[in-house]
Amino acid sequence: MAQSPRPFRIGAGAGYAGDRIDPAQALAERGGLDALVFECLAERTIALAQLRRSRDPDSGYDPLLEARIRAVLPACVAQGVRLISNMGAANPAAAGAAVLAVARELGLPQVRVAVVTGDDVLDWMRAHDATPLIDCAQTVRDLGDRLVSANAYLGADALLPALASGAQVIITGRVADPALFLAPLMHHFGWAADDWPLLGRGIVVGHLLECAAQVSGGYLADPGHVDVERLDDVGFPLAEVQADGRCVITKLPGSGGRVDRLSCTAQLLYEIEDPARYLQPDVVADFSAVRLHEVGPDRVAVEGAGGRARPEQLKVTLGHRDGFIGEGQISYAGPGARARGELALAVMEKRLQRIGLGDRERRAELIGVNAMHGPLRGSDCEPYEVRLRVALRCATRAQAERVGQEVEALYLNGPAGGGGVTQSVREVIGAASALIPRAAVAPRCQVLES
C-alpha cells in the first residue's frame, strides 16, 4: 500500500500578545515543524501600538518580539522552520529590523525576513469619512480627531509573495488570525485562491490553532468537572495537515494540558456567530459539517469543513480615543469588614457628587461580595475581608486622577481600618469596525537580509 505524503506540521507559538514563550520554544525545538505561527493581535492592540509609535517612531511592534525571536530562532533556522507572525502590529518594518538585530546578536548569518505591509488604511478612511460604521448609526466622520488607527484585515493572499521569497521569518501587521495559518498551507500544497472548499478547511485549521493553548487545555479547567493536568506546563498545539485539508490537532508528547474532542469543540465554537458563514478575507468558511474524532491520546482528527466565495469587502478595525478610566481600591478586614466597606462606598458616592463626577459612568463595588453578579447575589454574604473598587470613565486625565485620590483620602476620612490603597489611570482606546472595498488595500512585501 502506498504511503500518504508527509503531512505539513504547523504549530501555534502564541495566542495573544502576553502569551508564554517557553511552550513555543519547545515546539520549535522538538515539534518537527514546517511552520510556527505567533498570533499576537487583538482588536485594540494596533491602536495601542500606534500610540506607542507616536511617542517613539522605532516602536509600535509587539513588546515581546525580541524575546520570542531570541527563544525560537536558533532552532527554527537549524531545522528549517518558518516563523510567521503579526507581531509587527503598527510598525512591521521596525519589527523586521528588530528580528535581524536578534539574528546578528545570536550569530545567525543570512537570515531573510519578509515584511508585509498595506493593512494600514488610516489615510483612506480619513479621505472617505462618510463610510458607515458597523453595528451603529455613525460614520467614520463622527470619530473626528479621536481616530488614531485604521487597519484592514488582510488575507492569506497578502502573505504568499513573502512565502515565495524564501524568507525564514515573515512579519505582518493586521492579518486575519486564521489567514496566518492558511497562507503557508496554500503555499506548500499549491492550493488555488478560489478553491473555496480547500480554503475553508485551511481556515478551520487556523481557527483551531490561533488561540494556542485554548485548544490544548488552557481556559478549560473547572476542577471536579473538567480537569486539566499540569496547567503550569500546557503544551501549545500543532496540526498535521494533509493536502486535502484534513488534519489532526495534537501537542508535544509529555507536555501538560489535553487535546480531545471537548477542547477542540470549545475552540471551534469560540467567537463564531454563524458556523455556516464564518466570514474571512479569503473565503466564507463553513464549519457546520465539521466532525471531530479522537484518534489517539491527545490526537483529534478534523474533517468536514467547507467554503464559499470570499466576501467582496474587507473588514477594518478603527481605534479611537475614548476618554480615561480612573480607579482606586482599598481593603477592609476583620469583624464588620463588609459594613465598613459599604460605608466607604457611601462616602465615595457623596464625594463624587461633591467634586462634579457623580454623573459619570462608573463601577462601585466590594470585590468578594458583589463585583461579578451584583448586590442580590451578595446579600447574605458576610466575608472576613473585602476590597472596595471604584472606577469611573472620565473625559480628561485630570478627572480620572481625582478618583484614586478620593479613595486614598479614605485612609483618614473614611471607616476604620482601611489599607492597601492602589490608584491607576489608563487611557481608553475604543474599537469600531467598518467595511471597505478590496481595491482600497494594496499589500506590499519587502525582504530584509542580514
Secondary structure, DSSP 8 states (H G I E B T S, - for coil): -------EEEEEEESSTT--SHHHHHHHHHS--SEEEE----TTHHHHHHHHHHH-TT--S-TTHHHHHHHHHHHHHHHT-EEEE-TTTT-HHHHHHHHHHHHHHTT--S-EEEEEE--B-HHHHHHTTT-BBTTSS-BGGGGGGGEEEEEE-B-GGGTHHHHHTT-SEEEESSB-TTHHHHHHHHHHHT--TT-HHHHHHHHHHHHHHTTGGGGTTTTT-BTTTB--S-GGGB--EEEEE-TTS-EEEEE-TT-BS--SHHHHHHHHTTT-S-TT-EE-SS-EEE-TT-EEEEEETTEEEEE--EEE---SEEEEEEEEEEEEEEEEEEEEESTTHHHHHHHHHHHHHHHHHHTT-TTS-EEEEEETTTTTT-TGGGTT---SEEEEEEEEEESSHHHHHHHHHHHHTHHHHSSTT-EEEEEEEEEEEEEEEEEEEGGG---EEEEEE-
